[in-house]
């Protein structure tokens, strides 16, 4: 796949500076595009290799005399920096001229690479420019090397300025030269090879003998040079005493250069105007990253670039192997024209087609299964071809997940008409983009339209400037990068302070999973307060996670903004922050307290981490009282019931008021509430019913899950686990049916009756899927691994990696429960009669 946006060692524009800058090479400390800046020289030290100290050395006089001396010393530094860059420039021109002679020689043969006309167009005036600069360099070099304070060189700059007419001719021809070179490259392989890699000599004292640069990049150098020479004249004048004989000559040279620049600036190379804003400021890249765009009804992965005054949406072009990759601009919006439509305005926007959760969960399991296959292959010193094939498959699956899981809309509207829609999986990222754009919009921005060439140049600069090189999927990570944490992170969100006024406040928690961030938990809304005290605990499942993000929101109760697109978040972000999950720091049995500061708000929280193999351990309860951690047969016998009271009560409450709750059983309840309910059920307190009716429904759902998780043995028993795994793997429907029913019959009665009771409840929950978004598959994903787990001995036997447990076993556990959920109703008595074969489409 050409998706692999590797972090290529590519420096798009052809080595503006060679990889490791040799001493005294093209240092140009004064290229700030602002003529007023003073060269606080960062020029790499001429001898020392450190930043040049502009302090004069030889015993210079005092007072004014020292200042004049210091100015002259600065002059030498400015000149030697300029001389070094002039040497590089001459080498670049030489490299450009090198293929000209052989090309001319073949032009008159029967098999010309280019015609004489094409050669003339592409290399127009390069020879003249080379000669002018070579003469200038040869005259200036000895003056700088045998430096003394009386040296004069203003006449050399004056002469250089007087020859700028050659540049005018070059600039006028530049666009045609580029287009001709591009066309010739496409039609002639030989010329393409030549123009892709021109060898530029390194500076004399450089360790690098040559660097490879494209012809396109070299053709831009003369344009860049005019600007640089003008800036150098500014700096020289600033450090030349007014009574120095060079002063009037340099002034004259500067006047000529500036007039020349302003005369061609209207029609100068589009590159210059593309990388500067309409007001002439340098256009800088502020932020870039991968976002999913909904375009003509389908999801596309885009690389989005935010510049000082424009948002540009691009995709990576498909290129042949070995060719430099380039971006293709899909659209751009000047920030002066960019607005964020409010939810009301976005009503007519396309509705987002959300991929069902179970498809996403399936894909995650597939990815985990492939991951463990890769690990096995590596452990068995498998063939690299097999590993590569698996990695490719994993990349394709992860790419699908990256494309299909985001659902939070991020809308961009151009005042002049068109709207665009991105989908993000993290509100944190959405607000980062929005804030970055709004910060830039505070400046006085101008609207503009880019010409096609300007747009081409701006898009061309994206490759070099981009900061995000790889698609955020785990298969793009190096093997030695941290794989992240697999297991359960327990987080208590305590409180927050630092709000300016009372508001209805809540927090959400996001973690990165499979390479991108998703929201995992949400506190309750604390009404009308400046110091919310949530004290809520959450258990968050980590899948290769490395960071935790906390967002603090003010709840919006404005009716006009509610009930829009399900995933539209209209609440206002008050602050957001992120911390790295350091495996060493987090993996302790004790709680670790921390504070995240955001926009002046401080949120206090604690966390601890349990790795996945630890969380598999079931600790049988020593006590025979209570219900948690006690065998189900003991509890039902004690209660004289067929199904434990806790199971019946929780299910009844969920069916009474939680069956339409979005994400019921998937969304974590508050851990402190769950612990309170656990204590009440364990104590068999008479206030259970009152407490249940007051309690948040997610906490009740969480208590039911916790009960099954803490059983000393899973509901479907350790003994039958291997048989369930084998049964679900059968291909023949009749054989599978027989086996799966036989296994149910083999369960102890309390286990079987409770399982069937839960099964019917989950089916009723799934009937409300259009409202609660919980399909049979979602419910199977939540409950499968809780009701069915390998015994500790089993899991130890084939546990190689924490991430492996997820993968094959979990997929099968989910499939087992899903099989029963999708099965026509199963009755205890008929099952026990052992006579009935259930109808299946065999």
Secondary structure as UniProt FT lines:
FT   TURN            2..3
FT   TURN            12..14
FT   TURN            23..24
FT   TURN            29..30
FT   TURN            35..36
FT   HELIX           63..107
FT   HELIX           116..122
FT   TURN            123..125
FT   HELIX           126..145
FT   TURN            149..150
FT   HELIX           154..162
FT   TURN            163..164
FT   HELIX           165..187
FT   HELIX           189..196
FT   STRAND          198..201
FT   TURN            204..205
FT   STRAND          210..213
FT   HELIX           215..238
FT   TURN            242..243
FT   HELIX           246..265
FT   TURN            266..267
FT   HELIX           270..274
FT   TURN            278..279
FT   STRAND          285..295
FT   TURN            296..297
FT   STRAND          298..307
FT   STRAND          310..316
FT   TURN            321..322
FT   STRAND          327..334
FT   HELIX           335..337
FT   STRAND          338..339
FT   TURN            343..344
FT   HELIX           345..348
FT   HELIX           357..379
FT   TURN            380..381
FT   HELIX           384..405
FT   STRAND          408..414
FT   TURN            415..416
FT   STRAND          419..424
FT   HELIX           427..441
FT   HELIX           452..465
FT   HELIX           474..476
FT   TURN            479..480
FT   STRAND          485..497
FT   STRAND          503..513
FT   TURN            514..515
FT   STRAND          516..522
FT   STRAND          526..529
FT   STRAND          533..545
FT   STRAND          547..554
FT   HELIX           559..561
FT   TURN            566..567
FT   STRAND          572..580
FT   HELIX           583..586
FT   STRAND          592..598
FT   TURN            599..600
FT   STRAND          601..611
FT   HELIX           612..616
FT   TURN            628..629
FT   HELIX           632..639
FT   HELIX           645..657
FT   TURN            658..660
FT   TURN            662..666
FT   HELIX           671..683
FT   TURN            686..687
FT   HELIX           688..694
FT   HELIX           697..710
FT   TURN            715..716
FT   HELIX           718..728
FT   HELIX           733..746
FT   HELIX           749..767
FT   HELIX           769..772
FT   HELIX           776..787
FT   HELIX           792..797
FT   HELIX           802..805
FT   TURN            806..807
FT   HELIX           808..822
FT   HELIX           828..833
//
